[in-house]
């Protein structure tokens, strides 16, 4: 059974930890759009720092990876379940950079 949008949102919120606010919307193609925002950091004036990525599980992983990097950089003492996957997130970033023509 495929998890509902609200169930995915709850699961992502737990994994992201207490500083995160997770919202899953639908994009124009009716695919999930994962948004993770920080409850303490501000970007561009008054908007909370956030990341958003579209599309299935890869979108979830991309958003969660970016959130994990944000936690490590801006909140080094913070604990969140997603930090257990930091090494994998770093590996995906390394692989992506190797594939990008430069």
C-alpha positions as CSV (number, residue, x, y, z in Angstrom):
1,X,0.0,0.0,0.0
2,X,1.3,3.5,-0.9
3,X,1.5,5.8,2.1
4,X,-0.7,8.8,2.0
5,X,0.6,12.3,1.7
6,X,0.0,13.1,5.4
7,X,1.6,9.8,6.5
8,X,4.7,10.7,4.4
9,X,4.7,14.2,5.8
10,X,4.6,12.8,9.4
11,X,7.4,10.3,8.7
12,X,9.6,13.0,7.1
13,X,9.0,15.3,10.0
14,X,10.1,12.7,12.5
15,X,13.3,12.0,10.5
16,X,14.1,15.7,10.0
17,X,13.9,16.4,13.7
18,X,12.5,19.1,15.9
19,X,14.0,22.1,14.0
20,X,12.2,21.1,10.8
21,X,8.8,21.9,9.5
22,X,7.8,19.5,6.7
23,X,5.1,20.1,4.1
24,X,4.3,17.9,1.1
25,X,2.3,19.6,-1.7
26,X,1.4,18.5,-5.2
27,X,3.1,20.1,-8.2
28,X,1.6,20.8,-11.6
29,X,2.1,17.2,-12.6
30,X,0.4,15.9,-9.4
31,X,3.7,14.7,-8.1
32,X,4.8,15.2,-4.5
33,X,6.7,18.4,-3.8
34,X,8.7,18.0,-0.5
35,X,9.4,21.2,1.4
36,X,11.5,21.3,4.5
37,X,11.9,24.6,6.4
38,X,14.0,25.5,9.4
39,X,12.1,26.9,12.4
40,X,15.0,29.1,13.4
41,X,16.9,30.2,10.3
42,X,15.8,33.1,8.1
43,X,16.7,33.6,4.4
44,X,15.9,36.5,2.1
45,X,14.6,38.9,4.7
46,X,11.8,37.3,6.7
47,X,11.3,33.9,4.9
48,X,12.4,30.8,6.8
49,X,15.3,28.9,5.3
50,X,13.9,26.0,3.2
51,X,14.5,23.5,0.6
52,X,12.0,22.0,-1.8
53,X,12.4,19.1,-4.3
54,X,9.8,17.5,-6.5
55,X,9.2,13.9,-7.4
56,X,8.7,10.6,-5.7
57,X,11.3,9.1,-3.4
58,X,14.2,10.8,-5.1
59,X,12.6,14.1,-4.3
60,X,12.3,13.1,-0.7
61,X,16.0,12.0,-0.6
62,X,17.2,15.2,-2.2
63,X,15.2,17.4,0.1
64,X,16.3,15.4,3.2
65,X,19.9,15.4,2.1
66,X,19.9,19.2,1.7
67,X,18.2,19.5,5.1
68,X,20.8,17.2,6.7
69,X,23.6,19.4,5.2
70,X,21.8,22.5,6.7
71,X,21.7,20.9,10.1
72,X,25.4,20.0,10.1
73,X,26.4,23.4,8.9
74,X,24.1,25.7,10.8
75,X,23.1,23.6,13.8
76,X,26.1,21.4,14.6
77,X,24.9,20.4,18.1
78,X,21.3,19.5,17.0
79,X,20.3,15.9,16.9
80,X,17.9,14.4,14.3
81,X,17.4,10.9,13.0
82,X,18.3,12.0,9.4
83,X,21.9,12.6,10.6
84,X,22.4,8.9,10.7
85,X,22.4,9.0,6.9
86,X,24.9,11.9,6.6
87,X,27.6,9.6,5.0
88,X,25.2,8.4,2.4
89,X,24.0,12.0,1.7
90,X,27.6,13.1,1.2
91,X,28.3,10.2,-1.1
92,X,25.3,11.1,-3.3
93,X,26.5,14.7,-3.4
94,X,30.0,13.5,-4.4
95,X,28.5,11.3,-7.2
96,X,26.3,14.1,-8.5
97,X,29.3,16.5,-8.6
98,X,31.3,13.9,-10.5
99,X,28.6,13.5,-13.1
100,X,28.2,17.3,-13.7
101,X,30.3,18.5,-16.6
102,X,32.5,21.2,-15.4
